[in-house]
């Protein structure tokens, strides 16, 4: 027995040394690093959908990916994400039409009011030839591949003080907070208000002190940010059916095998579907909550708003920058 031990011991020792001498990757499968940067807060459906993405990928591609989720802009600031993805320093994020339009003017049309009718229209547009054409330009010009379209919400006007609003003329003199980008500011002006640039973090105090008279956001955001505490009325203009695009760095995508690309695409679509369903359900229920908080709910003359907004864009530099016929093609999608 002892003789057998002494004959086998050197061999076992050699094997043990080889374990430590060989690189870790020789024993463990390489994983594709997928870091996700999002400005969303954990309670937001746009944050929760990334967990769905991760869980879906862990089931379909077990052990193949290392998915890391960073919320609250803790990895990259929102404005820095497209550049980080183009360089290959960030793998995944969500981008808006405004983000894409800075390098791909094709997407400027989707920052305009009353272009997309509803969520069903949004999904048909972006999942069809129009979306395919735009996303190809994003890939070529920005080094980013769009995987799926998530519904951000339908933007409504929320006023600090009650006001009768039937047409855009009724918003004359109203200081309407908008993000500080030309596309957003023009949208605010096209609604008949005085567009006032203000960062999102300052909106609550701006409403409380009267620095601004109104803000526009999807109603779930109004609840999440507690804007209802400093507001008195919701005007259901429904002027922008907004989207977020789940996107991946083209460098990361090109480094994947086709089988993994398919699984990542499927995971992104599952995440978008989860988000869209929950967002729609929340929007359907939230008016009751806002009424309970004492806010009045009114619906204006939507035809008057749509006509005023459309005419504003037709004569603007923004509207003139759109590819010929693109608006008509979008509106023809049924």
C-alpha atoms as a printed R data frame, in Angstrom:
    type eleno elety resid chain resno       x      y       z
1   ATOM     1    CA   UNK     A     1   0.000  0.000   0.000
2   ATOM     2    CA   UNK     A     2   2.819  2.419   0.956
3   ATOM     3    CA   UNK     A     3   4.684  1.597  -2.209
4   ATOM     4    CA   UNK     A     4   1.629  2.434  -4.315
5   ATOM     5    CA   UNK     A     5   1.280  5.751  -2.473
6   ATOM     6    CA   UNK     A     6   4.869  6.766  -3.172
7   ATOM     7    CA   UNK     A     7   4.504  5.799  -6.830
8   ATOM     8    CA   UNK     A     8   1.294  7.923  -7.215
9   ATOM     9    CA   UNK     A     9   2.208 10.878  -4.993
10  ATOM    10    CA   UNK     A    10   4.611 12.587  -7.453
11  ATOM    11    CA   UNK     A    11   2.041 12.208 -10.215
12  ATOM    12    CA   UNK     A    12  -0.693 13.806  -8.038
13  ATOM    13    CA   UNK     A    13   1.658 16.595  -7.030
14  ATOM    14    CA   UNK     A    14   2.437 17.310 -10.693
15  ATOM    15    CA   UNK     A    15  -1.280 17.517 -11.527
16  ATOM    16    CA   UNK     A    16  -1.818 19.921  -8.648
17  ATOM    17    CA   UNK     A    17   1.008 22.128  -9.866
18  ATOM    18    CA   UNK     A    18  -0.483 22.164 -13.355
19  ATOM    19    CA   UNK     A    19  -3.784 23.402 -11.958
20  ATOM    20    CA   UNK     A    20  -2.055 26.464 -10.538
21  ATOM    21    CA   UNK     A    21   0.279 26.918 -13.495
22  ATOM    22    CA   UNK     A    22  -2.379 26.953 -16.223
23  ATOM    23    CA   UNK     A    23  -4.415 30.143 -16.805
24  ATOM    24    CA   UNK     A    24  -7.823 30.241 -15.141
25  ATOM    25    CA   UNK     A    25  -9.477 30.409 -18.573
26  ATOM    26    CA   UNK     A    26  -8.085 27.012 -19.395
27  ATOM    27    CA   UNK     A    27 -10.344 25.572 -16.732
28  ATOM    28    CA   UNK     A    28 -13.284 27.957 -16.780
29  ATOM    29    CA   UNK     A    29 -15.199 28.956 -19.844
30  ATOM    30    CA   UNK     A    30 -14.669 32.507 -21.056
31  ATOM    31    CA   UNK     A    31 -17.692 34.697 -20.382
32  ATOM    32    CA   UNK     A    32 -18.806 37.636 -22.508
33  ATOM    33    CA   UNK     A    33 -18.899 40.729 -20.304
34  ATOM    34    CA   UNK     A    34 -22.171 42.656 -20.672
35  ATOM    35    CA   UNK     A    35 -22.246 45.802 -18.529
36  ATOM    36    CA   UNK     A    36 -25.516 47.711 -18.572
37  ATOM    37    CA   UNK     A    37 -25.645 51.435 -17.792
38  ATOM    38    CA   UNK     A    38 -29.021 53.042 -17.100
39  ATOM    39    CA   UNK     A    39 -30.193 56.308 -15.515
40  ATOM    40    CA   UNK     A    40 -33.360 54.554 -14.308
41  ATOM    41    CA   UNK     A    41 -34.151 54.227 -10.611
42  ATOM    42    CA   UNK     A    42 -34.665 50.673  -9.301
43  ATOM    43    CA   UNK     A    43 -38.451 51.096  -9.044
44  ATOM    44    CA   UNK     A    44 -38.808 51.992 -12.719
45  ATOM    45    CA   UNK     A    45 -39.943 49.370 -15.212
46  ATOM    46    CA   UNK     A    46 -36.994 50.444 -17.376
47  ATOM    47    CA   UNK     A    47 -34.725 49.311 -14.567
48  ATOM    48    CA   UNK     A    48 -36.609 46.103 -13.799
49  ATOM    49    CA   UNK     A    49 -36.551 45.039 -17.451
50  ATOM    50    CA   UNK     A    50 -32.759 44.645 -17.263
51  ATOM    51    CA   UNK     A    51 -33.226 41.955 -14.623
52  ATOM    52    CA   UNK     A    52 -35.557 40.201 -17.067
53  ATOM    53    CA   UNK     A    53 -32.832 40.522 -19.722
54  ATOM    54    CA   UNK     A    54 -30.256 38.998 -17.392
55  ATOM    55    CA   UNK     A    55 -32.484 36.136 -16.212
56  ATOM    56    CA   UNK     A    56 -33.546 35.338 -19.778
57  ATOM    57    CA   UNK     A    57 -29.930 35.171 -20.919
58  ATOM    58    CA   UNK     A    58 -28.906 33.031 -17.956
59  ATOM    59    CA   UNK     A    59 -31.542 30.495 -18.998
60  ATOM    60    CA   UNK     A    60 -30.855 30.491 -22.733
61  ATOM    61    CA   UNK     A    61 -27.054 30.822 -22.512
62  ATOM    62    CA   UNK     A    62 -26.018 29.478 -19.089
63  ATOM    63    CA   UNK     A    63 -22.453 30.357 -18.180
64  ATOM    64    CA   UNK     A    64 -21.816 32.298 -21.410
65  ATOM    65    CA   UNK     A    65 -22.256 35.875 -20.195
66  ATOM    66    CA   UNK     A    66 -21.372 37.993 -17.188
67  ATOM    67    CA   UNK     A    67 -24.278 40.471 -17.035
68  ATOM    68    CA   UNK     A    68 -23.708 43.448 -14.711
69  ATOM    69    CA   UNK     A    69 -26.485 46.005 -14.164
70  ATOM    70    CA   UNK     A    70 -25.652 49.588 -13.122
71  ATOM    71    CA   UNK     A    71 -28.639 51.852 -12.366
72  ATOM    72    CA   UNK     A    72 -28.924 55.523 -11.335
73  ATOM    73    CA   UNK     A    73 -26.184 56.476 -13.845
74  ATOM    74    CA   UNK     A    74 -23.689 54.874 -11.463
75  ATOM    75    CA   UNK     A    75 -21.419 53.624 -14.257
76  ATOM    76    CA   UNK     A    76 -21.806 56.284 -16.967
77  ATOM    77    CA   UNK     A    77 -23.757 59.511 -17.075
78  ATOM    78    CA   UNK     A    78 -26.678 59.366 -19.479
79  ATOM    79    CA   UNK     A    79 -25.158 61.725 -22.044
80  ATOM    80    CA   UNK     A    80 -21.857 59.816 -22.015
81  ATOM    81    CA   UNK     A    81 -23.319 56.402 -22.833
82  ATOM    82    CA   UNK     A    82 -23.446 56.574 -26.666
83  ATOM    83    CA   UNK     A    83 -19.785 57.597 -26.889
84  ATOM    84    CA   UNK     A    84 -18.768 54.893 -24.411
85  ATOM    85    CA   UNK     A    85 -20.622 52.275 -26.455
86  ATOM    86    CA   UNK     A    86 -19.043 53.463 -29.697
87  ATOM    87    CA   UNK     A    87 -15.577 53.097 -28.146
88  ATOM    88    CA   UNK     A    88 -16.400 49.676 -26.772
89  ATOM    89    CA   UNK     A    89 -16.091 50.846 -23.149
90  ATOM    90    CA   UNK     A    90 -19.749 50.017 -22.444
91  ATOM    91    CA   UNK     A    91 -21.721 47.089 -23.752
92  ATOM    92    CA   UNK     A    92 -25.419 47.902 -23.268
93  ATOM    93    CA   UNK     A    93 -27.736 50.802 -22.511
94  ATOM    94    CA   UNK     A    94 -31.041 52.399 -23.500
95  ATOM    95    CA   UNK     A    95 -31.005 55.384 -25.849
96  ATOM    96    CA   UNK     A    96 -33.737 57.858 -26.803
97  ATOM    97    CA   UNK     A    97 -34.646 59.201 -30.224
98  ATOM    98    CA   UNK     A    98 -33.054 62.496 -29.177
99  ATOM    99    CA   UNK     A    99 -29.805 60.642 -28.351
100 ATOM   100    CA   UNK     A   100 -29.771 59.016 -31.779
101 ATOM   101    CA   UNK     A   101 -30.812 62.146 -33.693
102 ATOM   102    CA   UNK     A   102 -27.621 63.997 -32.715
103 ATOM   103    CA   UNK     A   103 -25.670 61.792 -35.114
104 ATOM   104    CA   UNK     A   104 -28.469 60.284 -37.186
105 ATOM   105    CA   UNK     A   105 -30.911 63.052 -38.272
106 ATOM   106    CA   UNK     A   106 -33.302 60.322 -39.452
107 ATOM   107    CA   UNK     A   107 -34.455 59.980 -35.828
108 ATOM   108    CA   UNK     A   108 -35.274 63.663 -35.399
109 ATOM   109    CA   UNK     A   109 -38.780 63.004 -36.704
110 ATOM   110    CA   UNK     A   110 -39.445 60.805 -33.664
111 ATOM   111    CA   UNK     A   111 -38.782 63.732 -31.301
112 ATOM   112    CA   UNK     A   112 -41.743 65.625 -32.815
113 ATOM   113    CA   UNK     A   113 -45.245 65.740 -31.382
114 ATOM   114    CA   UNK     A   114 -48.120 63.640 -32.728
115 ATOM   115    CA   UNK     A   115 -45.979 61.575 -35.116
116 ATOM   116    CA   UNK     A   116 -46.576 58.254 -33.344
117 ATOM   117    CA   UNK     A   117 -50.249 57.576 -32.563
118 ATOM   118    CA   UNK     A   118 -50.014 54.939 -29.845
119 ATOM   119    CA   UNK     A   119 -47.910 52.034 -28.583
120 ATOM   120    CA   UNK     A   120 -49.153 49.620 -31.253
121 ATOM   121    CA   UNK     A   121 -48.168 52.127 -33.948
122 ATOM   122    CA   UNK     A   122 -44.803 52.686 -32.280
123 ATOM   123    CA   UNK     A   123 -43.961 48.998 -32.262
124 ATOM   124    CA   UNK     A   124 -45.073 48.475 -35.876
125 ATOM   125    CA   UNK     A   125 -42.961 51.414 -37.058
126 ATOM   126    CA   UNK     A   126 -39.775 50.396 -35.277
127 ATOM   127    CA   UNK     A   127 -40.165 46.666 -35.913
128 ATOM   128    CA   UNK     A   128 -40.749 47.227 -39.631
129 ATOM   129    CA   UNK     A   129 -38.792 48.642 -42.619
130 ATOM   130    CA   UNK     A   130 -38.741 52.205 -41.225
131 ATOM   131    CA   UNK     A   131 -37.059 51.081 -38.035
132 ATOM   132    CA   UNK     A   132 -34.713 48.779 -39.929
133 ATOM   133    CA   UNK     A   133 -33.510 51.663 -42.126
134 ATOM   134    CA   UNK     A   134 -32.908 53.929 -39.163
135 ATOM   135    CA   UNK     A   135 -31.186 51.309 -37.051
136 ATOM   136    CA   UNK     A   136 -28.837 50.504 -39.934
137 ATOM   137    CA   UNK     A   137 -27.734 54.145 -39.961
138 ATOM   138    CA   UNK     A   138 -27.214 54.028 -36.189
139 ATOM   139    CA   UNK     A   139 -24.975 50.991 -36.609
140 ATOM   140    CA   UNK     A   140 -22.944 52.576 -39.415
141 ATOM   141    CA   UNK     A   141 -22.594 56.086 -37.951
142 ATOM   142    CA   UNK     A   142 -22.568 55.456 -34.210
143 ATOM   143    CA   UNK     A   143 -21.121 51.962 -33.797
144 ATOM   144    CA   UNK     A   144 -24.259 50.904 -31.899
145 ATOM   145    CA   UNK     A   145 -26.762 48.147 -32.699
146 ATOM   146    CA   UNK     A   146 -30.384 48.535 -31.612
147 ATOM   147    CA   UNK     A   147 -31.858 45.279 -30.281
148 ATOM   148    CA   UNK     A   148 -35.415 46.211 -29.276
149 ATOM   149    CA   UNK     A   149 -37.797 49.128 -28.743
150 ATOM   150    CA   UNK     A   150 -39.202 49.757 -25.268
151 ATOM   151    CA   UNK     A   151 -42.174 52.010 -24.546
152 ATOM   152    CA   UNK     A   152 -41.116 54.946 -22.349
153 ATOM   153    CA   UNK     A   153 -44.608 56.386 -21.915
154 ATOM   154    CA   UNK     A   154 -46.993 58.958 -23.341
155 ATOM   155    CA   UNK     A   155 -46.162 62.487 -22.303
156 ATOM   156    CA   UNK     A   156 -48.893 64.685 -20.825
157 ATOM   157    CA   UNK     A   157 -48.914 68.274 -19.548
158 ATOM   158    CA   UNK     A   158 -48.991 68.746 -15.777
159 ATOM   159    CA   UNK     A   159 -49.796 72.252 -14.477
160 ATOM   160    CA   UNK     A   160 -48.839 73.865 -11.198
161 ATOM   161    CA   UNK     A   161 -52.180 75.672 -11.004
162 ATOM   162    CA   UNK     A   162 -55.590 74.786 -12.518
163 ATOM   163    CA   UNK     A   163 -56.269 76.304 -15.909
164 ATOM   164    CA   UNK     A   164 -58.805 75.816 -18.678
165 ATOM   165    CA   UNK     A   165 -56.817 74.414 -21.600
166 ATOM   166    CA   UNK     A   166 -58.680 73.620 -24.801
167 ATOM   167    CA   UNK     A   167 -56.271 74.774 -27.533
168 ATOM   168    CA   UNK     A   168 -52.574 75.733 -27.751
169 ATOM   169    CA   UNK     A   169 -53.611 79.390 -27.426
170 ATOM   170    CA   UNK     A   170 -54.626 78.653 -23.828
171 ATOM   171    CA   UNK     A   171 -50.995 77.861 -22.978
172 ATOM   172    CA   UNK     A   172 -49.714 81.284 -24.007
173 ATOM   173    CA   UNK     A   173 -47.340 82.608 -21.345
174 ATOM   174    CA   UNK     A   174 -47.121 79.258 -19.538
175 ATOM   175    CA   UNK     A   175 -43.506 78.460 -18.623
176 ATOM   176    CA   UNK     A   176 -43.278 74.813 -19.620
177 ATOM   177    CA   UNK     A   177 -40.195 72.968 -18.405
178 ATOM   178    CA   UNK     A   178 -38.425 70.990 -21.109
179 ATOM   179    CA   UNK     A   179 -35.022 69.257 -21.242
180 ATOM   180    CA   UNK     A   180 -32.280 71.582 -22.482
181 ATOM   181    CA   UNK     A   181 -32.001 70.350 -26.066
182 ATOM   182    CA   UNK     A   182 -33.238 72.110 -29.178
183 ATOM   183    CA   UNK     A   183 -35.604 69.280 -30.130
184 ATOM   184    CA   UNK     A   184 -37.288 69.334 -26.706
185 ATOM   185    CA   UNK     A   185 -37.495 73.115 -26.550
186 ATOM   186    CA   UNK     A   186 -39.065 73.291 -29.989
187 ATOM   187    CA   UNK     A   187 -41.651 70.701 -28.963
188 ATOM   188    CA   UNK     A   188 -42.599 72.855 -25.978
189 ATOM   189    CA   UNK     A   189 -42.983 75.945 -28.151
190 ATOM   190    CA   UNK     A   190 -45.048 74.016 -30.704
191 ATOM   191    CA   UNK     A   191 -47.557 73.223 -27.950
192 ATOM   192    CA   UNK     A   192 -48.168 76.940 -27.497
193 ATOM   193    CA   UNK     A   193 -46.193 77.388 -24.276
194 ATOM   194    CA   UNK     A   194 -42.956 79.194 -23.432
195 ATOM   195    CA   UNK     A   195 -40.389 76.395 -23.321
196 ATOM   196    CA   UNK     A   196 -38.104 76.766 -20.288
197 ATOM   197    CA   UNK     A   197 -34.969 74.585 -20.041
198 ATOM   198    CA   UNK     A   198 -34.515 72.978 -16.633
199 ATOM   199    CA   UNK     A   199 -32.804 69.795 -15.477
200 ATOM   200    CA   UNK     A   200 -35.030 66.970 -14.297
201 ATOM   201    CA   UNK     A   201 -33.647 67.184 -10.770
202 ATOM   202    CA   UNK     A   202 -34.848 70.797 -10.473
203 ATOM   203    CA   UNK     A   203 -38.423 70.235 -11.692
204 ATOM   204    CA   UNK     A   204 -39.979 69.522  -8.284
205 ATOM   205    CA   UNK     A   205 -38.621 72.701  -6.700
206 ATOM   206    CA   UNK     A   206 -39.353 74.660  -9.869
207 ATOM   207    CA   UNK     A   207 -43.028 73.716  -9.631
208 ATOM   208    CA   UNK     A   208 -43.102 74.377  -5.906
209 ATOM   209    CA   UNK     A   209 -41.617 77.867  -6.167
210 ATOM   210    CA   UNK     A   210 -43.263 78.897  -9.447
211 ATOM   211    CA   UNK     A   211 -40.044 79.052 -11.459
212 ATOM   212    CA   UNK     A   212 -42.002 76.968 -13.955
213 ATOM   213    CA   UNK     A   213 -45.753 76.676 -14.461
214 ATOM   214    CA   UNK     A   214 -45.846 73.222 -15.989
215 ATOM   215    CA   UNK     A   215 -43.849 70.173 -17.004
216 ATOM   216    CA   UNK     A   216 -44.430 67.312 -19.426
217 ATOM   217    CA   UNK     A   217 -43.704 63.694 -18.626
218 ATOM   218    CA   UNK     A   218 -45.375 60.292 -18.760
219 ATOM   219    CA   UNK     A   219 -47.732 59.981 -15.787
220 ATOM   220    CA   UNK     A   220 -45.775 57.129 -14.125
221 ATOM   221    CA   UNK     A   221 -42.861 59.577 -13.916
222 ATOM   222    CA   UNK     A   222 -45.174 62.116 -12.279
223 ATOM   223    CA   UNK     A   223 -45.904 59.570  -9.582
224 ATOM   224    CA   UNK     A   224 -42.333 58.296  -9.211
225 ATOM   225    CA   UNK     A   225 -40.919 61.833  -8.891
226 ATOM   226    CA   UNK     A   226 -43.844 62.950  -6.666
227 ATOM   227    CA   UNK     A   227 -44.646 65.880  -8.950
228 ATOM   228    CA   UNK     A   228 -48.286 65.452  -7.936
229 ATOM   229    CA   UNK     A   229 -47.368 67.065  -4.599
230 ATOM   230    CA   UNK     A   230 -46.643 70.379  -6.331
231 ATOM   231    CA   UNK     A   231 -49.179 70.203  -9.191
232 ATOM   232    CA   UNK     A   232 -52.927 70.706  -9.505
233 ATOM   233    CA   UNK     A   233 -53.939 69.600 -12.994
234 ATOM   234    CA   UNK     A   234 -53.169 67.065 -15.718
235 ATOM   235    CA   UNK     A   235 -53.977 68.043 -19.297
236 ATOM   236    CA   UNK     A   236 -54.176 64.877 -21.394
237 ATOM   237    CA   UNK     A   237 -52.469 66.157 -24.525
238 ATOM   238    CA   UNK     A   238 -50.767 62.814 -25.268
239 ATOM   239    CA   UNK     A   239 -48.381 64.773 -27.472
240 ATOM   240    CA   UNK     A   240 -45.474 62.321 -27.565
241 ATOM   241    CA   UNK     A   241 -45.577 58.520 -27.498
242 ATOM   242    CA   UNK     A   242 -41.983 58.109 -26.380
243 ATOM   243    CA   UNK     A   243 -39.579 55.206 -26.838
244 ATOM   244    CA   UNK     A   244 -36.309 53.922 -25.475
245 ATOM   245    CA   UNK     A   245 -34.097 51.699 -27.610
246 ATOM   246    CA   UNK     A   246 -32.294 48.765 -26.006
247 ATOM   247    CA   UNK     A   247 -28.895 48.920 -27.670
248 ATOM   248    CA   UNK     A   248 -25.530 47.159 -27.626
249 ATOM   249    CA   UNK     A   249 -22.074 48.253 -28.692
250 ATOM   250    CA   UNK     A   250 -21.416 47.132 -32.267
251 ATOM   251    CA   UNK     A   251 -17.928 45.996 -31.212
252 ATOM   252    CA   UNK     A   252 -19.432 43.728 -28.571
253 ATOM   253    CA   UNK     A   253 -22.050 42.433 -30.988
254 ATOM   254    CA   UNK     A   254 -19.515 41.675 -33.716
255 ATOM   255    CA   UNK     A   255 -17.391 39.756 -31.196
256 ATOM   256    CA   UNK     A   256 -20.212 37.302 -30.485
257 ATOM   257    CA   UNK     A   257 -20.903 34.062 -32.291
258 ATOM   258    CA   UNK     A   258 -24.219 34.015 -34.197
259 ATOM   259    CA   UNK     A   259 -25.794 31.651 -31.675
260 ATOM   260    CA   UNK     A   260 -25.081 34.036 -28.802
261 ATOM   261    CA   UNK     A   261 -26.201 37.035 -30.861
262 ATOM   262    CA   UNK     A   262 -29.579 35.343 -31.309
263 ATOM   263    CA   UNK     A   263 -29.917 34.693 -27.570
264 ATOM   264    CA   UNK     A   264 -28.984 38.278 -26.665
265 ATOM   265    CA   UNK     A   265 -31.501 39.614 -29.184
266 ATOM   266    CA   UNK     A   266 -34.211 37.360 -27.745
267 ATOM   267    CA   UNK     A   267 -33.377 38.475 -24.203
268 ATOM   268    CA   UNK     A   268 -33.642 42.136 -25.225
269 ATOM   269    CA   UNK     A   269 -37.008 41.562 -26.854
270 ATOM   270    CA   UNK     A   270 -38.261 39.733 -23.756
271 ATOM   271    CA   UNK     A   271 -37.129 42.663 -21.600
272 ATOM   272    CA   UNK     A   272 -38.885 45.186 -23.843
273 ATOM   273    CA   UNK     A   273 -42.080 43.126 -23.837
274 ATOM   274    CA   UNK     A   274 -42.023 42.940 -20.025
275 ATOM   275    CA   UNK     A   275 -41.518 46.686 -19.777
276 ATOM   276    CA   UNK     A   276 -44.192 47.540 -22.330
277 ATOM   277    CA   UNK     A   277 -46.885 45.432 -20.720
278 ATOM   278    CA   UNK     A   278 -46.243 46.732 -17.222
279 ATOM   279    CA   UNK     A   279 -45.919 50.335 -18.352
280 ATOM   280    CA   UNK     A   280 -49.253 50.214 -20.162
281 ATOM   281    CA   UNK     A   281 -50.947 48.620 -17.178
282 ATOM   282    CA   UNK     A   282 -49.578 51.304 -14.852
283 ATOM   283    CA   UNK     A   283 -50.686 54.113 -17.157
284 ATOM   284    CA   UNK     A   284 -54.204 52.669 -17.275
285 ATOM   285    CA   UNK     A   285 -54.468 52.775 -13.499
286 ATOM   286    CA   UNK     A   286 -52.571 55.923 -12.582
287 ATOM   287    CA   UNK     A   287 -55.280 58.517 -13.261
288 ATOM   288    CA   UNK     A   288 -57.261 57.219 -10.284
289 ATOM   289    CA   UNK     A   289 -54.196 57.671  -8.099
290 ATOM   290    CA   UNK     A   290 -53.661 61.258  -9.288
291 ATOM   291    CA   UNK     A   291 -57.331 62.079  -8.725
292 ATOM   292    CA   UNK     A   292 -56.980 60.808  -5.173
293 ATOM   293    CA   UNK     A   293 -54.104 63.238  -4.716
294 ATOM   294    CA   UNK     A   294 -56.420 66.100  -5.639
295 ATOM   295    CA   UNK     A   295 -55.336 66.709  -9.234
296 ATOM   296    CA   UNK     A   296 -57.916 67.635 -11.837
297 ATOM   297    CA   UNK     A   297 -57.865 65.705 -15.108
298 ATOM   298    CA   UNK     A   298 -58.908 67.412 -18.359
299 ATOM   299    CA   UNK     A   299 -58.798 66.570 -22.064
300 ATOM   300    CA   UNK     A   300 -58.239 69.419 -24.543
301 ATOM   301    CA   UNK     A   301 -59.176 69.714 -28.216
302 ATOM   302    CA   UNK     A   302 -56.629 67.182 -29.460
303 ATOM   303    CA   UNK     A   303 -57.314 67.998 -33.118
304 ATOM   304    CA   UNK     A   304 -56.411 71.643 -32.469
305 ATOM   305    CA   UNK     A   305 -53.190 70.636 -30.693
306 ATOM   306    CA   UNK     A   306 -52.235 68.160 -33.410
307 ATOM   307    CA   UNK     A   307 -52.802 70.719 -36.176
308 ATOM   308    CA   UNK     A   308 -50.825 73.432 -34.395
309 ATOM   309    CA   UNK     A   309 -47.895 71.133 -33.643
310 ATOM   310    CA   UNK     A   310 -47.793 69.676 -37.163
311 ATOM   311    CA   UNK     A   311 -47.867 73.127 -38.764
312 ATOM   312    CA   UNK     A   312 -45.066 74.304 -36.469
313 ATOM   313    CA   UNK     A   313 -42.790 71.489 -37.602
314 ATOM   314    CA   UNK     A   314 -43.603 71.897 -41.289
315 ATOM   315    CA   UNK     A   315 -42.133 75.401 -41.340
316 ATOM   316    CA   UNK     A   316 -39.189 74.671 -39.027
317 ATOM   317    CA   UNK     A   317 -35.553 73.811 -39.709
318 ATOM   318    CA   UNK     A   318 -36.089 70.631 -37.707
319 ATOM   319    CA   UNK     A   319 -38.907 69.499 -39.985
320 ATOM   320    CA   UNK     A   320 -36.950 70.425 -43.102
321 ATOM   321    CA   UNK     A   321 -34.084 68.173 -41.974
322 ATOM   322    CA   UNK     A   322 -36.251 65.038 -42.111
323 ATOM   323    CA   UNK     A   323 -35.714 62.701 -45.077
324 ATOM   324    CA   UNK     A   324 -38.327 63.431 -47.767
325 ATOM   325    CA   UNK     A   325 -41.421 61.292 -47.379
326 ATOM   326    CA   UNK     A   326 -40.399 59.775 -44.023
327 ATOM   327    CA   UNK     A   327 -43.201 61.436 -42.044
328 ATOM   328    CA   UNK     A   328 -45.787 60.275 -44.560
329 ATOM   329    CA   UNK     A   329 -44.436 56.731 -44.462
330 ATOM   330    CA   UNK     A   330 -44.648 56.684 -40.649
331 ATOM   331    CA   UNK     A   331 -48.217 57.982 -40.682
332 ATOM   332    CA   UNK     A   332 -49.230 55.377 -43.280
333 ATOM   333    CA   UNK     A   333 -48.243 52.471 -41.012
334 ATOM   334    CA   UNK     A   334 -51.387 50.764 -39.733
